[in-house]
Amino acid sequence: MKDSPSGTTIHTQTLLHTNVLKGFLLATSSLFLFACMDTTTKYLTAHYNVPFVVAMRYLVHFMVMVLLLAPRHAKQLVKTQRTGLVVVRALVLTGASLCIGLALQRMPLAETIAISFLAPTLVVLLAKSILGEKIDGFGWLAVAIGFMGVLLIARPGSGLNALGVVFALLAAAANAGYQLLSRFLASTEKAITLLFYTALVGSIVFSIALPWFWEHKSPSNLELALFLGMGITGGLGHYLFTLAYRFAPASILAPATYQLLLWAGLLGWLVFDTLPDALGMLGMGVIAVSGLMIAFKSHFAKPSPEKNKID
């Protein structure tokens, strides 16, 4: 017996709402892992040079994938349909990782992440023209609120290191490209493949550079654990973030990533005993409101069935 048109519409809308909410939750989980990775990076860059720290992250990420996944999923790891773009995406992320590491070395955790959050704004602004995604008034409002929160944190006269700000801005630009490429490739490439090429390209690039930045000292047991944890949290975080794009559009996930600032503020306080000032805290609250707006929109919105589809 065939479903009635109204029944099919309701079922389609339910699937759309469920998928978008699932994508949002996957992104939320990845953001916590990114905050853990950035906290570890900041700690290690106080004892080691930045290229060495980032190299260790990518090498651990690559080795874990080879040891755990290659025996059973070798073909899935290397098979791509758009190899050139996959490699470009990995190179863009490699550049972003280096820039954010150099920024974290010079500035507090929360403030560094705040400046890098120009990236989600760029993604939403470009999503319509590049990806063909529709952005309604509610989405624009959420982006504007989130951007206001960033300005409260990274405002002029805040005393931030100028070179650190430049590196954070470069990281923001690279992250915008990475997010757009993630969305563009999600329809043709497997998340596990994108993750593998990210680890592979990053490992190759930093292995070539490693002889010039090799640290001639033995890390402590704690530092070894942190190097390992940094690679694992970074790899798993990028896997979940890439997977999230299969369920939600960039115009929804980009503003939702403002949640990372909340994790950065909390971990910065717990690990480094640093807190943003009153205006910075206000900015984080504003950004939290932006993320909640996106979450509620994804759950309660009523999309037009003729303009949406399930991939």
N, C-alpha and C positions, 0 to 999 in steps of 0.2 A: 504494500500500500504506500503510495507516494505522500510525502509531507505536503501540507498546504503551504501556499506562499507565505502566509503570516507566520506559520510555525518555523519555516526555514529561515525567515528573517530574524526571529527571536533567537534561534540557535546560533546563527552567524554572529549576531551582536554579542551573545554570551561568550563565544569563542574569542572574538576580538578583545573584549574586556579582559578575559582571563589571560590571553597571550600578552597583552600590554602590561598588565599587572605583574605577570611572571617576569617579563623583561626588566621591569623596574626593580623587582626584588633581586634578580641576578646582578644588576648593576650596583645595588646597595651593598651586596656582599663583597663584590669586587672592590668597592671603594674603601671598605674597612681594611682589606688586605693591602691596598695601595698605601694607606696611611701607615700601616705597620712597616711596609717596605721603606717608605720615605723616612720614618723615624729611625730605622736601622741604618739607612744610608747616612743620615746626618750624624749619627753617633760615630760611625766608622770613618767618615771624612775628617773627623777631628784627630784621627790617628794615622790615616793613610791618605795618599793623594787620590783625587776624584777618579781619574781614568782607571786606576787600579781597582778601586771599589766597584765601579760599574762593570769592569771586565769580569770580576769575580761573580757578580750577580748573573751575568749572561752565561758564563761558563757553567755555573751550577745549574741554572735553568736548563741549559742544553743537555748536560749529562743526566739529569733526572729524567728528562723526556726520553732520551735514548735507552736508558736502563729499564724504565718502567713500561714504555709504550712501543718502542721499536720492535721487540720480538713478536708482537701480535698485530701491530697496526703499521708496519713499515710502509706499505703502499699508500695508506691514507695520509701518512705524514708528508710524503713528498709529491703526491699527485695534485696538480693544480690545473685550472683552466685559464687563469690569467697570471702566469708566472711573473711577468714584468711588473705588474702592479703590486703583486704580493711582495716582491723584493723591495720595491719602492716604499711600501708601507712599513716594512721592517727597518729600512734605512732611516725613515722619518722618525720612528720611535727610538732608534739608537741615538739620533741627534737630540731628541727630547730628553732622554735619560741622562746624557752627558750634561746638558744645560741645567737640568733641575738639580743634579748633583753639585754643580759649581755654585748654583744659587743657594742651596741648603748649607753649603760650607760657609757662606758669608752672612746668612740671615736666619732669624728664628723660623721654626717649622711652619706655624700657622700663617705668618705673613708671606712666606715664600709661596705656599700653596694658594693663598688669596690672589696674588698677582697672576699666577698661572691660570686662574679661572677666567681670564679673558677668552680662553679657548672655547668653552661651551657657548659663550655669546657669539663668537665667530661661526661656530657650527650651525647654530640656529639661524643666523642671518644668511648663511650660504645654503642651507638645506633646501630652500625653495627653488633657487636658481640652478643648483648643481644636481640635487637629488629629486627634484620635482615634488617635494613633500609640502602639504598644506599646513600653514601655521595660522590658527585662528586668534581672535583677540585675547582670549584667556591665556594662550601660550605666550603671546607677546608681553602680556602683563607680568607673567611669571619670570620671564627673562629680564624685564626691566627691574623688577624687585630684586632679583639675584644680583644684577649688575650694581645696583645701589649699595647692596651689602658689601660687595668687593671694594667699592670706592670708600666706604667707611673704614675698612681695614687698611687698605693700601693708599691712603690719602697723602697729598703733598704735605711736607713738613713732619712726616712721621719718623724721620731719622734713619731710614733704611739705607743699607750699603748700596751706593749707586751702581757698582759693577754687578752686584747681586741682583738688582732690579733688572738690569739689561739681560742677564742670563735667564731670569724668570720670564721675561717677555718673549725671549727667543723660544723658550720651552713652550709657552702658550701657543705661539704660532705653529710650532711643530706638532703639538698635541691636536690642534684643530685639523691639520692635514691628516693625522693618524685616525682621528674619529670619523672623518668623512670617508676615508678609504676603507675603514672597517665596515661602515654601512654599505658602501658600494659593492664590496666583495662578499658580504654576508650571503647574498643570494646565489653565488656560484661556488664558493669555497667553504670547506668544512672548518669549523672553529679550531679543531686540533691541527689542521694543516697550517692555518695562519699563525697559530701559536708556535709551531715547530720552526717555521721560517723566520719568525721573530727571533727565536733563540739562536738559530743557525747563523743568520746574518750578523746579529750582534756579537756572537762569539768570534766570527771570522774577523770583523772589523777591529775589535778590541784585542784579539790575539796578535794581529799585525802590529798594533801600537804598543802592546804590553812590554816588549823589551826596553822601551824608552821610559817606562813608568814603573818598572818592577821594584817592589819594596824588599830590600835585603834585610828582613827581620822576620822572626818566627812569631806568628800570631798566638795569642793565649787561647785556652780552651773556649772561653766565652766568645772571643772574636771569631774563632772557627765556627761556633754554633750560629753566630750572627750572620756570617757570610753564607752559610747553608740556608738559614731561614730567609734571608733576603732573596735568594734565588727562587726558593719555593713559593713564598708569598707573591713575588712579582709574576712568576709564571702562572700560578693559579688565578691571580687577580685578572690578568690579561685574558685568560681562557674564559672566565665568567663574563667579563666585559664584552668580549667578542660574541659570545653566545647570546647575550642580552639583545644585540642588534637583530637577531632572528625573530624576536617577538615584539619589539617596539621600535618606532621610527626615531631618527636622530633628533628631531625637534622635541621629543619627549625626554629622551635619555640625557641629552646635553644639559638642560637646566637641572635635572635630577642629580647630576654629579656634584652640585654644590654641597651635598652632604659631606663630601670629603673634608671640607673645612671644619666641620664639627669634630670629626675624628682627629684631625690634625691638632686642633686646639686642645682636646682632651689629652692626647698622647704627649704633646709638647709640655703640658703642665706636669703630667705624671713622670716623664722621663727626664726632662731638662729643667723643670721647675720654672718655666716661663709662661706667662699669660699675656694676651693682648690687653691693651688698655680698655677703658670703658667704651669708647667709640668702636674699638675693634670687636668687643663682645657684642655690642649692639648690631654690628654688621653681620656677625655669625648668626644672631637670632633672625635677622632679616632674610639671610640666605636659607635658613631652616624653613621659614615660611614659604619661600619659593619652591623648595623641594616638596613640601607637603601639598602645595597647590597642584604640582604636576602629578603627584600620586593620586590625589582625589579626582583630578581630571581624567586620568587613565582608567579609573574604576567606575566612575559615574557618567562619563560622556556617552552620548547616543549617536554613534557614527551613522552616516547615511549608508545603507547596505549596498546601494548600487555603485558607491565610490570606494568600497573597501573590498579586500579579498584576503583569504587565508593562504599564506604561502605553503 
